[in-house]
Amino acid sequence: MGISLLPFFKSIGMKTKREIIYSIIEFVSGFHVTDDSPYDEQLIGDKVDDVRAILIKQQHRENKNVDDEFYQMCGVHIENELLANLDDGINIKRFYVTFPALITNVGWDNIKYLGRKTMDGKYNRRSIDGLVAARGRYWTRRTTDYSVVSATRAIIRNEDTAENIIILGLFKSPSTVPGYSDNDPYPVPDSYKLEMIVKQDIAAALGVMPDEINDARHNAEQNRMR
């Protein structure tokens, strides 16, 4: 579905997803992690992704924009499907691109860029009605436009000659982006804030009070000093 590319934005000091998950497991286990830990890394990883999405939506609601560090880049292919085969041999096709599921409820900020890999040919995003209306306008009939029709697909009008293009977007699960690894910096500007929310949610679900975890940490540190 995509070309393998590393996350576009990388900041020095950003934690990887594995580091975030392990920090959370340490916290909820009272800083006494064992090989048979009952905490499922996949479930905690899903919780991390969910909280990241909440932080993005909250920031967008409050500030009407989203930090660049939340975005990821990946390559996509322009594909087509046959809609009709006319008698005169002319084929009518629909051109489109598919990508990992985008975060919704953030308006058009879920895509910062869709266009040529050289970053010098950004396609114009339009609503479905706008995409249809632009076909007959002189100034827009040859521009490359697109309209997002679902969380994973966009229709392309006046498709570019470039078959491979790129998308810079806010994806629901960073791990679904081609080229991304859980050992890469996790796309969030403040991993500490994200960790604290996940830790508090899990601790509350387990019925564990923060003081109990702090006491366990203190005891563990004392034992290591003996």
N, C-alpha and C positions, 0 to 999 in steps of 0.2 A: 504493500500500500504506500510505502514511502521510501525515501532515500535516507540512509543512516547519516545523521548529523548530530553532533553534540549539542547540548543546550546552548542557546545563543548568548545568554548573559551568565557570566561566572564571576562571583565576587570572592576576593580573598577572605578566607575565614569562614565561608559558608559550610555548614555541615552537610554530610551526605545523608540520605534517607536511612541507611543502616545505622549511622551514628545516632540519629534522632530516635530511632526505634529502640536501640540498646539503652540510651539514656532514660527513656520512659520505662523500660523493663526494670532497670536498676531502681528507679524511684518507687514503682508500685510493689516491688519485691522487698522493700526495706533495705536496699543496697546489699542484698545477700543473694546474688544470682547463682543458680546451680545448673548443672547440665540437664536436669529434668524439670526445668522451669515450666510452670503451667500456662505461661503467657504465650499466646500464639502470635508470632511475628507478623504473619499475613493480616490478621485481624487488626493488630495495632497499626500496621502500615496503611490499611484502609481507613482507619480512624484519622491518621495523620493527613491523608488526602482529603477527607471530608472537612476537617477543620481548616485546612488551607483554602478550600473552596468557600467556606463561610467567611474567612478573613478577606478574601478577594471581594465577595459580594458586599460585605460591610464597608470596606474601603470605598468601593464604587458608590454605594449609597450615600456615604458621608462626604466624599471629596469629588465625585463625578469623574474620577480617573483611577488608574491602577498602576502601582509601582512596576517599573520595567523588570525587576528581578522575578516577578511572577510568570513572565512570558517564556515560552520555549519555541525553538524553530525546528522545523523538519521539512523534508522534501516531499512533494506530492506529484502525481502524474495526471496530466489532462487525459481523461478517458471520454469515450463517446458511446452512445447507444442509438440504434437505428429506430426511428419513429415511423418512417414511411418510405416505401419504394415506389416512386411514380412510374407511369407507363413510359415516359421518355428517358428512363434510366437515371433520373436524378434521385439521389437518396437524401432524405431529410433526417438529420441527426441532431441529437442533443449532446452537448459537451458538458462535462462536469468533473469535479475533483472530490475525492473522499479523504478524510483525515480522522485522527483520533477524536473522541467525543469532546466537544468544547463545553466550557462552563456557560451556563445560561443565566438569564436575569441580570446581565451587566450591559445590556444594550449592545452596541456595535464595538464596544471595547474588547470583546472576546477575540477579535482579530485585529492586530496592529498593522500587519502587512500580509498581502497575498499578491504574488507577482513573480517577476523574473528573478532568477538566482543572483543576478548581479546587483540587485536592489535599486535598479534605475528604471524599473517598469512596474510601478504599483498599479494594480487593477482597481477600478472604481467599484465600490460596494453600493448596491442599490437594493431597494425593496423589490418584491416581485412585481408590483405595479410599475415601479420606476424602471425596471429592466425591460418590461414590455413597451412602455411609452418611449424609452430612449431609442428604440429601433428605428422610428420614423423621423427622428430629429437630425438635422444636417450635421450639427457639431458633435454629436455623440454616437452617430451610427457606426463609426469605425473605431471607437475606443473599445478597449477590452473591459467589460463589466462583469460583475458576478453578483449573485444573490444567494444568501445562505437559506437553504430550504429545510435543513434539519441540523441537529447537533453534530452530524458527521459528513454532511454533503453540501456543496455549493454548485449552482448552475453557472456555467461560463457562457457569455455571449460575445461574439466576435473573438473566438478563441485565438490566443497568441500562437505564433509559429513555434514557440518553445514548448516542447512536450513536457519537460520537467520544470516545475516552478517550486516556490517555497511559501510556506505559511508561518507566520509568527503569531502565535495565539496563546490563549489561556485554556489549557487542557484540563479536563476533570481529573484525570489520573496521570501524573507525569510519567509513570512507568510505561504507559502505552505509547509514548512517543518514540518512533524509531531512532535508534542511536543512543537513547538514554539508558543509563544503568543506575541501580540503586547505590553504586559507589561514586556516582557523579554528584556534584553539589546540588542539593535539593532546591528547586526554584521557589524560594520564599525569602523576603528581605529580612525577616526577624524570626529565626528558628527558635530563639529562646521563648518568645511569646507563644508561638505555636505549641512548643513542648509543654509549657505550663498549662495551657488549656486542656490538652490531651491528658496530661497527668491528673489534673483535678477531676476531669470527667470520669476517668477510669477508677481513681481512688474513691470517688463518690459512689460509683456503681458497685464497687466491692465493699462499701461500707467502712472504708478505712479513713481515719481522720489524719490530716497532715501532721499533727503532733506525734502520732504513733510512728509514722514513717521517719520523722526527724529523730525520734528516740532510737529507732532501729539503726539509723545511720550513725548516730553518736556512739552507740554500743559497738557497732562494727569497727569504727575507727579506733576505739579504745582497745579492742581485741587485737587489732593489727599492730598497735604500739607496744603490746606486752611481749 
